[in-house]
Amino acid sequence: MSTVSTSFGDAAIMLRRNFKHTVRNPVTVFQAVLFPVVMMLMFVYVFGGAFKVTGEYVDYAVPGLTVMAITYGLGPTAAAVNGDMTKGINNRFKAMDVSHGAVLAGYVVSTTVRSLIADAVIIGVGFAMGFRPHASFLQWLAVIGLMLLLAFATSWLTVAMGLAAKTVESAGMATVPLIMLPFLSSAFVPADTMGAGVRQFAEYQPFTPIIETLRGLLSGGHPSTGDAFAAVAWSVGFTLVGYVWAIATFRKRA
């Protein structure tokens, strides 16, 4: 059997293992899938009327909530990665001649799929709440592609954080900045309505151009070229940093 086919087989086994762990852990399912829905209900029905946006608030909020759904599922991944590392499970995989890439790919792909499921739930609930996008078929493909790219990028970054952390608790806490950044973006209110300092931070942080690109696509319009370029650049940058960091840390600690 070729090395490539063996690596794919190992990755499939690791992926199945991580999915089983997710299904057996209701806290992970709640945090990754259901909690973003709770946040959506709260922002749209409780706070939505207080925000000044163009059009229906649910149409404005859904793009930001899809990004939030991705980030909210990262904590359990970091904790699981660190738990496998500190308990010596990854050393067992190494003794079994399971490739480093297969172990890491299992974490990344399972987290990416879980994030996309959470996004699908958010969009489905959004439709039930009155969300009415005007995106064309090609724009929907672009939306899915960008969400996939962001989920993949943040998954690599989270796996790297989990590997680098000293304890399971600190691994979970390491993802807090990624969870909080959508709150300090244009996810729920336009950045130009914020106060000085906060407005500049919101405008130049990674998630704002991603959210604005998604919003532009879902509205059926044309997102800013600058926002679209920045969205892809940030996502690719997260992927490269996370990949290099994860590989280096895994080889050092495993």
N, C-alpha and C positions, 0 to 999 in steps of 0.2 A: 504494500500500500504506500502511495506517495506521501511525502511530508505534508503537502498541501491538503490532501484529503484527510489525513490524520488530524491536522490542526482544525479543520472544519468540524470533524467529528467531535473533537474535544470541546470546541466552542459550543456546539449544540448541546452537549451534556451539561456544561456549565450554565447555559441559558436555561435549560429545563430545571436544573437545581434551583436557580435563583427565582424562577417563577413559582415553584412549589413553596419556597420560603415566603414569598409575598402573599400567596393565597392563604397560607396558614397563619399569617400575622394580620389580624383585623386592624390593628393600629396603623400599620403601613398603608392599608387600603383606604382607611378613613383620611389619613393625612394627605395622601397622594391624590385621591379622587373625590372624596365626599367633602372634605373641608373647603376646597375652592368653591364648591357649589354653595356651601353655607355663606361664604364670603360674598358670593355673587348675589344671593338673596338679600343679604344685609345691605350691600351698597346700593343695589337697584331700588329696593322697596323702602329702606329706612333713610338712607342718605341721598339718594339720587335727586330728589326734589330740591335739595339745597345747592346743587352744583349748576352753574351756568354753562351749558354746552349747546352746540348747534344740533338740532334734531332731537330724537329720543335718547334718553340717557343710556338705555340698555344697548343701543347701537354703538354709543361711545365707549361703554365699559367693557364689552365682550373682548375686544382685542387685547386689552391690558390683562383681563382675567385669564386668557389663554396662556399668557406669559407667566402669570402668577401660578397657574396650575402646574406648569413645568417646574418652577422653582420649589413649590411646596413639597414635591415628592423627592427632593434630593437628600434631606436629612436621614431618612431610613437607609438609603444606599450607602452614605458615608459611614454610618454606624455598622452596617453589615460588613462592609469591606474591612473596616478596622477590626471588627470582631473575628473575622476569619484570619486576619494577620496575627493578632495578639494571642489567639488560641492555638496557633500552630497549624491550622487547617491548610493554609497555603503551602506550608512546608511538606505536608502529606501529599498535596498535589504534585509538588516538585519531585518528591521521591517516586511518585507513580509515573514520572516522565510526561506529565501534562504540560503543554507549552505555556509560557508566561502569557503570550498573546491570547490564548484561548480563555484563560482565567479572567483576564481583564475584559475581554470582549463579552464574556457572559454578564459581567456587571453592567457594562455600558449599554448593551443591546436591551437587556431586561428593563433598565431604567428608562431608556428611550421609548420603548413600547409602552411602558406604564404612563409616561408623560403624554404620549399621543392619545392614549385611551382617556386620560383625564381631560385633554383638550376636546376630544369628541363629546364627552359628557357635558362640558361647559357649553359648547356650541349647541348641543341638543336641548339643554335646559334653557339656553338663551332664546331659541326658537319658541319654546313654550311660553316664555315671558314677553314675547313680542319683538325679538330680534329679527330684523329684516334686512339682510345684506343685499347689495346690488352687484356683486362680483360676477364676472363672466366665468366661463369654464376655465379659461387660461389663468384668470386671476385666482380662482380657487386652487389651481395647481401650484401657483406661486405661493399662496398662503400656506398650503400643506408643506411645500418644500422648505419654506423659511422656518416653520414650526419644527419640522424634522431636523433641520440644521441646528437650531437653537437647542433642542432637546439632546441631540448627539453631543454638541459642544459642552453643555453644562454637565452632562453625564461624565465625560472624560475629566472635567475639572473636579467634579465631586469625588470620583474614584481616587484621583490624586490626593485630594484633601484627606480622604479616609485612610489612605496608606501612610500619609505623613504624620497623622495625629498619633499621640502617645496612648490615648485611651479611647474607649467607645464614646464616652460622654463628650470629650473634646472634639471628636470627629463629628458628632451631631451638631455641636455648637459652631464648627468651622463653616457650615453652610448658611448660618444666619444672615451674613451680609448679602448673599444671593437671594434669600427670601425677602429681605427688607428692601432691596433696591427697587422693585416694582412700586412700592408705596411712595418712593421718592422720585417718581418719574411722572410721565403724562398719562399713566394708566387710568386715573380716576378724575383728574381735573387737568385742564390745559396748563402747560408749564408757564405760559405768560401771565397767568393769574396769581402765581406764587410770589412771595416776597423776595426781596433782593438776597442773594446768596443761595437760597434754596432754589430759586429759578435757574440760576446758572448751573448749579449742580445737576438739576433735573434735565436740563438741555444737553449736557455733555456726558452724562453717564451712559453705560452701554445699552440699557433696556429701552430708553426713550426712542431712539431711531428705529429699533425693532418694532415697538408698539405702533409708532406712527406709520411705518411701512405696512404693517398688517391692517391698520385702520384705513389707510388709503386704498389698499387692494379690496377690502371687504365692502367699502362704500361704492365701489365701481369706478372710482376715479383713478388718477395716476399719482402714486406717492412721489414725494420729492426724490430726485435722483441722489441728492446728498444723503438723505435718510436711508435709502435703499442700499447705497454703497457702504455706509457706516454699519448698517445692520448685518450685512454679509461679512464685512471686515471684522467686526467684533466677534461674530460667531466662529469664523475661521481662526481668529486669534485665540479664543477660548479653547478650541479643539487642539491646536498645536501646543499651547502651553500645558494643557491637561495631559495630552498624550506623552509628551517628553517627560514631564514631571512624574507621571504615573509609572512609566517604564523604568525610569532611573530609580525611583523609590522602591519599586517592587524587586528589582534586581539586587538592590542593596539590603533589603530587609528579609526577603523570602529565602 
